[in-house]
Amino acid sequence: MISVSYAALLRLLLPEVIVVVTALLVLAADLLLSRTAPSRTRFITGASISAIGCIGTIAEILLAPQRANVFNGALVLSSETQLVQVALLILTVFIVFVSAGSSFTSHVGEYFAVTLFATTGMMLLVSTENLLLIFLSLELLSLSLYVLAALHKRSSHSAEAALKYFLFGGTSAAFLLFGLSLLYGLSNSTNLAQIAHAMKSPPLNPLLAVAIVMVVLGFGFKVAAVPFHFWAPDVYEAAPAGSAALISSTAKVAGFVIFYQVMVIGFAGAEGSADWRAAAAGWVPVAAVVAALSMALGNLVALAQTSVRRLLAYSAIAHAGYILLAIVAHTERSFDALLYYAITYALTLIGAFGVVGIVEEQVGGARLSDFAGLSRRAPVLSLCMLVFMLSLGGIPPLAGFFGKFFVFASVLSAGQHPLGLLWLVVLAVAMSTVSLYYYLQVLKRIYVADPPSEARRIQVPGVSQFVLCVIALTIVLLGCAPNLLLRWLH
């Protein structure tokens, strides 16, 4: 750890400062220049300014990389943290452009500004190893997401879902804060590494066991893992498509990264074991149970859904279980697998929600029946959805297949006994097979079912169609050549 002046600290935080300034510029531009312009023009203007700010921030991070650990781990800048920040900014660029064809609100500047504030919270979250900053960054992110979920003011369902999200989120924050306070009380430190060093001696302290459960509960809510998933289906269904994409993708990438850091760094020495017939008390068996429940419940309940949004919500719960397997394995190889899976999954879900948002705008709903005959009404959009659904199902040679492959391989190599964590991989493969059914149900409606007799051709905004095609091509490219991303992660 090093001491640093406030001027040097501002230099270290320059990427976050650029994003915040961009958010203020979006607000000012919408208020002063575009308030009387058509809604489509305002959305494109806001998306363009937001994207320029994010791209400028990416250039700042890549051209002038920083390495620092200041204020007892409050700000930790390394190649890993800055890589994750760049990934978050790229995903945010895709989200704002997917939203450019929307018309769900008249508060356009506020929508993009709050999206950028959420991105700032994510960037701070993945670059800290201090309990106080972890909690404050999570709250900045969470408050922004609550607002985004409720921004569709013409929909009572959006307000109801946002209220549920806020209430569940407040409760989970209380549990997380209680767990973090126990960690501070046991170690007299807010730094993750120092906490692990202070609590290394076995056996497992009962208060530490309570802290583990509270922390897993708090982070389990943020990533929508079972049994802390109750908010996800309603929010994914009722929130604006862009907001739902942000909540389900980019926010999850940040959530899983900090979840991994807290468990692996902060609870080092209290891992325990989830190996078959060799389980031992610690955080690993707790995370393994949550992962198993998420994979099973998410996939099985998704089978009964008739709304594509709710289907994607339960699918997201199942994918949270798959990504949790990388945390259960907690090796260097599994962290690379976690990042690859989380980034490619987030990219796929942004594309899927982009398609759903366009269908909703044009058809008026997002039920499976609303996608009937979509291939004849919007062939390019349907082709993109084909790539997204097959990637979520883990079909080679798409990015989703290699994400699962890398996670499963890292879990198999992490066990300490012959059978090790094989039971988790077997369950994950079985549930992946189940998931193919409901993904193919969406594609069946798109390519096999006949469109309604009164259906007309869907007019897809040019910007949204271009961005969706770029996302689909990226997913195909990362599936055919996964080393393009893996080499960057290494």
C-alpha positions, 0 to 999 in steps of 0.5 A: 500500500502507498500513500498518495496526494489528492491530485494523484488520487484524482489522476487514478480515478480519472476514468470514473471522473470521465464517465461522471462528466459524460453523464452530466453532459448528457443531462445538459445536452438533453435539457438545453438542446434536445428537449423539444426534438423528437424522441428518436433524435433525443435517444440517438443523441444521448446514446452517441454522447454516452458512447463517446464518453465510454470510448474516451474512458477506454482509451484513457485506461488502455493508453495510460494504465495505472498500477496502485494500491492506496488507502488500505485497499480502497482503490486497487488498480492492476491489469486485471481490474482495468481489464474488467473496467474496459469490458464493462465500458464496452458492454455499456456502449452496446447497451446505450446503442441498443436503447437508441431505438427506444421510445419508452420515456420522455426522460431521455437524458436522465435514462442515459445519465443514470446508466452511466452512474451505474457504470461508475459504480461498477467500475469502482466496485471491481477496483476495490478490496475494502469493505466500506468501498465495496458496500458504497459502490454496491449501493451506488450501483443498486440505487441506479438500477432501482431508478432504471427499473422504474423509468417506464412511467407509463407502465404500472408493472414497471413501478411495481417491479421496481418497488419489489426490487427496491424492497428486496434490495434493501433487505439484502443490503442489510444482510450484507452489511451485517456480514461485513460488520462481523468480518470487521469485528473479527479482524479489526480491518476492512481490507480483504487480505488483512481479514483473511490473515486475521482469521486463518487459524482453524477451526471455523469460528461460529461468527465467521460461519454466520458472516459467510452465510450473510455475505453469500446471501447479500451477493446472491441477491445481486447476481439473482442466485437461488434462493435470492432470486425472487425479484428477477422475473418481475424486474426482467419482465417489466423494466425497459429493455435497455434497463433489463439488459443492464441489470441482467448483464453488465451489473452481473459481471461486476457482481460476480467479480467482486463476489469472487474477490470477497470469497477467495481473498477475504475468506482465504483459509475458510474454504472448506470443501464441496467434494463428493463424500468429503465435504468440509465446513466453509464457504465453498459448500455454501456456494456449491449448494447455491449454484446447484439450486440455481441451475436446477430451479432456473432451468426447470421453471423456465420450461413453463414460461410463456413470456420471453422476458420471464424465460430469459429471467429464469435462464439468467438464474440458471446461468448464475449457477453456472458462473458460481461454479467458477467461484466454487473452484476458486483457482486462477484458471477458474477466474479466467473462465469466470470472466470469459463466461460472464463477459460473453453471456452479458454480451449475448443477453444484451443482444437478446433483450435488444431483439425483445425490445424491438418486438415489443415496440412493434408488436406490443408484447413479448410473449412467445406467440408474439414471435410467431413467424418473425423470420418472415417479418424481420429476417435479420433480427431473427438471425441475430436471435438465432445466434443469441438463443443457441449461444445461451444454450451452449451450442458450438461453435458459439461463445456460450459453448466455450464459456461452459466448457472452460468453467466445467473444465476448471471445476473438474481440475479443482477437486481434491479427491477422485470424484471431487466436484464431478457431481456439480459438473454432471448436474450442470451438463444435465441442466444445460440439456434441459435448457435447450428445450425452452431456447428451441421453443423461442426459435420454433416460434420464430422460424416454424410458426406462421405469423398472424394473418394481420401481421405486417413487416417489422421496421427495425431502427437502423442503429439498433439493427447494426448494433445487434448484428455486431453483437451476433458476429462478435459472439460467433467470432469469440466462439470460433476463436475463443483465444481472442478473448482468453489471450486478453484475459491472461 
